[in-house]
Amino acid sequence: MTDLPVLTAALGRYPGTARLLDGEIPSGRLRLDFEKVAPISKAFAPMVRSGKYQVSEMAIATFLMARAYDKPLVLLPVVLVERAQEAALLCRKNGPVQGPADLAGARIAVRAYSQTTGMWLRGSLAESFDVRADQQRWTTFEDAHVAEFQDPPWVSRAEKGQDLLGLLKSGEADAAIFGNDLPEDPDLRPVFPDPQAAGAAFQARHGFLPVNHLVVMRRDVVEADPDLVPEVLRMLKESGAAVRSRAELRPALALAIDYCAEQGLLPHRFTPEEAFAGLPASVP
């Protein structure tokens, strides 16, 4: 019997990936060899910069930037993480920011300017409150996952020893964008008075929740054996992941591309169809 091809993979553990990670989804076509990466965001830069994995989770902003710089990745129509973003934007209870409109000209801290949560929030702020990214002063702590990207002029790097929470609590930042782990601090509150209502308004306006993490494969792997793609998709779907069609994912991709371009994250615009370059025609 011919040995099955082994694909190295990096995926986070979610309800939709747990069975796959635990080896409960058999395949007669391939074997996935998972590398433990925690947090999963640490897999994104190695995947973009050196193709470390053959299958990998990836933030949508990272992927779109990678596509713009022609990185050899193929996007699969799979959503691993999607959520409303508004609860991640915090300010001090006694600070100058009372609501989203007060962020015009504000100092905002975020892990990286290219962080996906920040991308969605900046886009929504510009769209709903006319608060644009280049009107604010951004402080960051990390480079983008895509090495070629340089932060725009309205972004500066935090000093050595500073941290996100410290900048916010000290007043050096008027607001800060956090990820999954929100600080439990009685002196802080969301910038949006009702984050759930704001998230619901975004979904009602656009018809979808903001997409955070997708799945990509290395282009050389797909070109060598395109039939591996539908098998990876089958395994993800049987595990419970949100496997969608290109058409279903198009609105989120289109808006994310617009937001990224407006915020200086892309060297040039492209279409959602171009985002799927390299995906076999057999995948709807």
C-alpha positions in Angstrom: 0.0 0.0 0.0 1.3 3.4 -0.9 2.1 5.6 2.0 -0.2 8.6 2.4 1.1 12.1 1.9 1.7 13.8 5.3 0.9 17.5 5.5 2.3 19.5 8.4 -0.5 21.7 9.9 -1.0 24.4 12.5 -4.6 24.9 13.6 -6.0 26.3 16.9 -8.4 24.3 19.0 -12.0 25.2 18.6 -15.3 23.3 18.7 -15.0 23.0 14.9 -11.4 21.7 14.9 -11.2 19.5 18.1 -12.2 16.3 16.5 -9.7 16.8 13.7 -6.9 17.7 16.1 -7.7 14.6 18.2 -7.4 12.3 15.2 -11.1 11.4 15.0 -11.5 12.3 11.3 -9.9 9.5 9.2 -8.7 9.9 5.6 -7.6 7.4 3.0 -6.1 10.3 1.0 -3.7 12.1 3.4 -2.5 12.5 7.0 -2.3 15.7 8.9 0.6 16.1 11.2 -0.3 18.9 13.7 2.3 21.1 15.3 1.2 22.6 18.7 1.4 26.4 18.4 0.0 28.5 21.3 -1.2 31.1 20.7 -2.0 30.1 17.2 -1.1 33.6 16.0 2.5 32.6 16.4 2.1 30.3 13.4 1.2 33.2 11.0 4.5 34.9 10.5 6.4 31.6 9.9 3.7 30.5 7.4 3.9 33.8 5.5 7.6 34.3 5.6 8.9 30.7 5.0 6.0 28.4 4.4 6.7 26.5 7.5 3.4 24.5 7.4 1.6 23.0 4.5 -1.8 23.8 6.0 -2.3 26.7 8.5 -4.8 28.9 10.2 -4.3 32.5 9.3 -5.8 35.9 10.3 -7.7 37.5 7.4 -5.7 40.7 7.5 -2.4 38.7 7.4 -3.7 36.7 4.5 -4.9 39.7 2.5 -1.5 41.4 3.1 0.3 38.2 2.1 -1.8 38.0 -1.1 -1.0 41.6 -2.0 2.7 40.8 -1.7 2.2 37.6 -3.8 3.1 35.1 -1.1 2.6 31.5 -2.3 -0.5 30.7 -0.3 -3.9 29.4 -1.4 -7.0 30.5 0.6 -9.5 27.9 1.5 -13.2 28.9 2.1 -13.1 28.0 5.8 -13.8 30.3 8.7 -12.4 29.2 12.0 -13.0 32.3 14.0 -15.6 35.1 13.5 -16.9 37.5 16.1 -18.1 41.0 16.8 -15.0 43.2 17.7 -16.4 46.1 19.6 -15.8 44.7 23.1 -12.0 44.6 22.4 -11.7 48.4 22.3 -11.3 49.7 25.9 -10.7 53.1 27.5 -10.4 54.4 31.0 -13.6 55.2 32.9 -12.4 58.6 33.9 -10.5 59.3 30.6 -11.4 61.7 27.8 -13.1 59.1 25.6 -16.8 58.7 26.3 -17.7 57.0 23.1 -16.5 56.1 19.6 -16.8 59.6 18.2 -14.3 60.8 20.7 -11.5 58.8 19.1 -10.9 61.4 16.4 -7.3 62.5 17.1 -6.9 60.0 19.9 -3.9 58.0 20.9 -4.7 54.3 20.5 -2.4 51.3 21.5 -2.6 47.9 19.8 -0.4 44.9 19.6 0.3 45.4 15.9 -1.2 47.9 13.4 -1.9 44.9 11.1 -3.8 43.0 13.8 -7.2 41.8 12.4 -9.3 43.0 15.3 -7.8 46.5 14.8 -8.5 46.4 11.1 -12.2 45.6 11.6 -12.6 48.2 14.3 -10.8 51.0 12.4 -13.0 50.2 9.4 -16.2 50.3 11.4 -15.2 53.6 13.1 -14.5 55.2 9.8 -17.7 53.9 8.3 -20.0 54.8 11.2 -18.4 57.7 13.0 -16.1 59.2 10.3 -13.1 58.5 12.5 -10.3 57.6 10.2 -7.1 55.7 11.0 -4.8 58.4 9.7 -6.4 60.9 12.0 -5.3 59.0 15.1 -1.9 58.3 16.7 -1.2 54.6 16.9 1.3 52.9 19.2 2.3 49.3 18.4 4.5 46.6 19.9 5.1 44.2 17.0 5.8 44.2 13.3 3.3 42.8 10.8 3.5 39.1 10.0 4.3 40.1 6.4 7.9 41.2 6.5 7.7 43.6 3.5 5.0 45.8 5.2 6.1 49.0 6.9 3.8 50.8 9.3 2.3 54.0 7.9 3.5 57.4 9.2 0.7 57.7 11.8 2.0 54.6 13.6 4.9 54.6 16.1 6.5 51.8 18.2 6.2 51.7 22.0 9.3 52.1 24.0 11.1 49.2 25.5 9.4 48.0 28.7 6.0 49.5 27.9 3.0 47.2 27.5 -0.6 47.6 26.2 -2.4 47.7 29.5 0.2 50.0 31.1 -0.1 52.6 28.3 -3.9 52.7 28.7 -3.9 52.9 32.5 -1.2 55.5 32.6 -3.0 57.8 30.2 -0.3 57.6 27.6 -3.0 56.0 25.4 -6.6 57.1 25.3 -7.8 53.7 24.2 -6.4 50.3 23.5 -7.4 47.3 21.4 -7.0 43.9 23.0 -7.4 40.4 21.7 -9.2 37.4 23.2 -8.0 38.0 26.7 -9.6 41.2 28.0 -8.2 42.7 31.2 -10.6 42.6 34.1 -10.0 46.0 35.6 -12.7 48.1 37.3 -11.1 51.3 36.0 -11.6 50.3 32.3 -14.7 50.1 30.1 -15.5 49.5 26.5 -15.4 52.5 24.2 -18.7 51.4 22.7 -21.3 51.9 25.5 -23.1 48.8 24.4 -20.6 46.5 22.5 -23.2 43.8 21.8 -25.6 46.3 20.2 -22.8 47.8 18.1 -21.7 44.3 17.0 -25.3 43.5 16.1 -25.6 46.7 14.1 -22.5 45.8 12.1 -23.9 42.4 11.3 -27.2 43.9 10.3 -25.5 46.5 8.1 -23.2 44.0 6.3 -24.9 40.6 6.7 -22.0 38.8 8.4 -19.9 38.8 11.5 -16.3 40.0 11.1 -14.1 37.1 10.0 -10.9 36.7 12.1 -9.3 33.5 11.1 -9.3 31.5 7.9 -7.3 28.5 6.6 -4.6 28.5 3.9 -2.4 25.9 2.1 1.0 26.3 0.5 0.7 26.9 -3.2 3.3 24.3 -4.1 1.3 21.6 -2.3 -1.9 22.5 -4.0 -0.2 22.7 -7.5 1.4 19.3 -6.9 -1.8 17.6 -6.0 -5.0 19.7 -6.3 -7.1 16.8 -5.0 -5.7 17.3 -1.5 -7.7 20.5 -1.2 -11.2 19.0 -1.2 -10.0 16.2 1.1 -8.7 18.8 3.6 -12.0 20.6 3.3 -14.0 17.4 3.9 -12.0 16.7 7.0 -12.5 20.2 8.4 -16.3 20.0 7.6 -16.7 16.7 9.3 -14.9 18.1 12.3 -17.5 20.9 12.5 -15.5 23.8 11.0 -17.5 26.4 9.0 -16.6 25.3 5.4 -18.3 27.8 3.1 -18.4 28.6 -0.6 -16.4 31.3 -2.4 -19.7 33.2 -2.8 -20.6 33.0 0.9 -17.2 34.3 1.9 -17.1 37.0 -0.8 -18.8 39.9 1.2 -16.5 39.5 4.1 -13.4 39.4 1.8 -14.6 42.4 -0.2 -15.1 44.6 2.9 -11.9 43.5 4.5 -10.0 44.3 1.3 -11.6 47.8 1.3 -10.8 48.4 5.0 -7.2 47.2 4.5 -6.7 49.4 1.5 -8.1 52.4 3.3 -5.9 51.9 6.3 -2.7 51.6 4.4 -2.3 47.9 4.9 -2.1 46.9 1.2 0.2 48.1 -1.5 -2.6 47.8 -4.0 -6.3 46.6 -4.1 -7.5 43.4 -5.6 -10.8 41.6 -5.9 -12.2 38.8 -3.7 -11.9 36.5 -6.7 -8.2 37.3 -6.9 -8.0 36.4 -3.2 -8.9 32.8 -4.1 -6.1 32.6 -6.8 -4.8 29.0 -6.9 -7.9 27.4 -5.4 -8.9 24.4 -7.6 -11.9 25.0 -9.8 -13.5 21.9 -8.3 -13.9 23.8 -5.0 -17.1 25.9 -5.2 
